[in-house]
Amino acid sequence: MLMADGWRICVIATPIAASWLDCDALADRTGYPVRAHWRRPGDPEPHPSAAGAAVVPATFNTLNKWAAGVSDTLALGILNELLCTGVPIHVFPRVKATLAAHPAYGPNLRRLRKAGVVVHDGDVLRAPDDMTSSRWAAVVDALRAARPGA
């Protein structure tokens, strides 16, 4: 949907998420490789600079590690680099109620919000693999509204 608006879409996944995704199909669709691992020194950057970022679905583990500044995956490393740069970042948590009640979760969401991250409440995506347009409408709308010049 965003590509129809002229966005260049690049997917960066955690290594586990990449094992679930059809990375070849996503690369064919977007024109950019799906990245889940660091590139070697001297290798060219395969993605353009980000104009915006969406973390979808944002898991309990990813959110807590990100808030703590952990960069043990490429996805977290890039999110840590983008934090406080002015690039709009929208996060769509997908966290069980029992984990959302964990004492670290709320303060970590507040820490990310304080750093400028827009955290969307609610269960936007009913299932992590649900790619229907109705489920992604909130993600698309948020990024469209945050695009420079929008």
N, C-alpha and C positions, 0 to 999 in steps of 0.2 A: 504494500500500500504506500509506503514512504518512497519507494523507488519511482512510483508514478508521479511524485512531486519533485523528482530530481535529486533525491537523497542518494548518496552512495552508502550502501549497507555493508558492514563488515561484521562478521560473527567471531567473537572470542569466547571460547568455552573453557570450563574447567576440564581437566583430563577425563574425569568420570562422565561429565555431560557429553563430551565429544564421543565417548564410546556408545552413547545412545542415539546420537544424531546421524543423519545421512549427510556427512560432511561433503561428499562429492556433489550431491544434489544441491546443497546450499551454495557451494562454490560456483557451480554452473549457473545458478539463479542470480547470484549477486555479482559475479565476476571477480571475486576475491577469495582466496583460500580461507577456510575456517582454521583459526589458530588456537592451539591449546598448549603449546610449548614455546619456550623461549627460543629465539633465533640465535645462531652462533655469532660470535664477534666477526664483523666484516660482512655478514649477510645483509642484503638490502632489506629495508622495511617494506613488507608486502601490502600494508594498508596505508591509506592516506590519513592525515591528521583528523581527529574527531571534531565534529561540529556539535555533537550531542551524544549522550550515552543513555542506554536503558539497560538496567540489570533485571532480567526477566527469565525465569523466576528467581528471586533473591532468596536463597535458603538461610536458615538459622546459622549454619556454619559460615557461609560467605559473609553475611552481615556482621557477625561478631568478629571474625578475623579482620575484615576490612576496617571496622571501627578501631581495632587495636593496632592497625598499621602493618599487619602481617602481609607479606608478599610471597607466599610459598607456591603460588601458581601464577601463570601469565595473566589470567583474568584479574586476580587481586593486585598484581603489580601495576597493571595499567590503570585500574581504578584508583589505586593509591597515587599514581602520577597525575591523574586527572583532577583529583580532589583539590579544591581551592584555586584552580586555574581559570575559573570563569566559564568553563565548558559546562553546559547544563547536564546534570545527571539526574535521571529519574529511576527510582527503585520501586519495584513491585514485589513485596515480600510474599513468599509462599511458605508459611510456617505454621505448624500444628499449634493448636491452642495451648497444649501442655508445654511446648517449648517457648511460646510467646510469653508464658508466665514465668519463665526463668529469670532470676534477678539480674542477669547481665544484659538481657535483651532490650528492655526499655531504655536504660541509660545509653546503650550503644546506638540505638536509633536516634536518640536526642543528640548524641555526639555527631552523628552523620548529618542530621538536620542543621546543626550549628555550623557545620563546615560547608553548608550550601546545598546539600543533597535534598532533593524533593522525594520524600517517602510517601508513597500512595498507600492509603489504608484500604483494607478490604481484600477479599479473595478475588482478584481480577481474573486470574486464570484458575479454572476449576481443576484442571489437571495439567501438569507440566508439559505434556505433549500435545495439548489442544491448541491447534494453530488456526482455528476458524476465525473469520474476520470479526465476528461479534465479540469474541474473547479478547482480541488484540486491539479493538477500537480505542480503549482507554490509553493504551501504550502509544498508539499512533497519534491520538489527539494531544497527549501531553507533549510529545516531541514536536509536533507541528506548532503548538503554542509557544514552545521555548526556542524555536529556531530564530536566530538573529534576523531581524527585519520582519518578523511575523506580526 
